[in-house]
Amino acid sequence: MAKRQPRTIGERVRYFREEQGLTMDQLAAKAGMGQSALSLIESGQRPNPRPDSIVKIAKALYVTTDQLLGVDPSTQTSAPDSEVQPFPLERGEAVEKELDRFAGLLRQNIVNTKQALGAIAELDAQVHSASRRKKQ
């Protein structure tokens, strides 16, 4: 009987991990994340992992984020500028500059999923950092 293709991100993480002969503990250590977080992703209990987690896992498995997400690059399309929504959080100068750079890449249609996830994770970290400083 043929093995079915992994359909969820958790199934793909498990597939690539097992293909490389790694235990969950080994992959978690390589990715710099907790084994419990990885377990939740693989089991499907966390079907939408954080972008930075996706990037860490992809790097640890030596696969692209597109492969991990099950994205077929030939079917990707870019959204028209009218569909881009404003960023809802307060913006500092660094975040504003990064958003402008990223928007330019999107308009030029030269950004791939890996770049997008990396930029999103970086912006997320900057916003969280700014929020923590604001609370202090």
BELNOR-V989567 format. One record per residue. RES is the residue in one letter. SS is DSSP state (a for helix, b for strand, c for the rest). OMEGA is omega in degrees with one decimal (none if undefined). Layout:
{{RES/SS/OMEGA} {RES/SS/OMEGA}}
This chain:
{{M/c/-179.2} {A/c/178.4} {K/c/-178.5} {R/c/179.9} {Q/c/176.3} {P/c/-175.4} {R/c/-177.8} {T/c/178.5} {I/a/178.3} {G/a/178.0} {E/a/178.8} {R/a/176.4} {V/a/179.7} {R/a/-180.0} {Y/a/-178.6} {F/a/179.2} {R/a/-179.5} {E/a/177.8} {E/a/-179.4} {Q/c/177.0} {G/c/-179.3} {L/c/170.6} {T/c/177.5} {M/a/177.8} {D/a/179.9} {Q/a/179.3} {L/a/179.0} {A/a/179.4} {A/a/179.3} {K/a/-177.6} {A/a/-179.2} {G/c/179.1} {M/c/-179.0} {G/c/178.6} {Q/a/-178.9} {S/a/177.6} {A/a/178.4} {L/a/178.7} {S/a/178.5} {L/a/179.0} {I/a/-178.2} {E/a/-176.7} {S/a/-179.8} {G/c/178.9} {Q/c/173.4} {R/c/-173.7} {P/c/-178.9} {N/c/-178.1} {P/c/178.2} {R/c/179.8} {P/a/-179.6} {D/a/176.3} {S/a/178.8} {I/a/-179.8} {V/a/-179.8} {K/a/-179.2} {I/a/-179.7} {A/a/179.3} {K/a/-178.7} {A/a/-179.3} {L/a/-178.5} {Y/c/174.2} {V/c/176.7} {T/c/175.6} {T/a/176.1} {D/a/178.6} {Q/a/-178.4} {L/a/-179.4} {L/a/-179.8} {G/c/-178.6} {V/c/174.2} {D/c/-176.2} {P/a/-178.2} {S/a/-179.3} {T/a/-178.8} {Q/c/174.6} {T/c/178.1} {S/c/179.0} {A/c/175.9} {P/c/-178.8} {D/a/-177.7} {S/a/-179.6} {E/a/-179.6} {V/c/-178.5} {Q/c/178.7} {P/c/178.5} {F/c/-170.1} {P/c/-175.9} {L/c/176.3} {E/c/-177.2} {R/c/170.5} {G/c/-178.4} {E/a/-178.6} {A/a/180.0} {V/a/179.2} {E/a/-180.0} {K/a/179.9} {E/a/177.7} {L/a/178.4} {D/a/179.5} {R/a/-178.4} {F/a/177.8} {A/a/177.2} {G/a/178.0} {L/a/179.0} {L/a/179.6} {R/a/-179.9} {Q/a/179.4} {N/c/-179.8} {I/c/179.3} {V/c/177.3} {N/c/-176.6} {T/a/-178.9} {K/a/178.3} {Q/a/-179.4} {A/a/180.0} {L/a/177.8} {G/a/179.1} {A/a/178.7} {I/a/179.1} {A/a/178.8} {E/a/178.0} {L/a/178.2} {D/a/179.0} {A/a/179.6} {Q/a/179.6} {V/a/179.3} {H/a/178.3} {S/a/179.5} {A/a/179.1} {S/a/179.9} {R/a/179.9} {R/a/-179.3} {K/a/-178.3} {K/a/-175.9} {Q/c/none}}
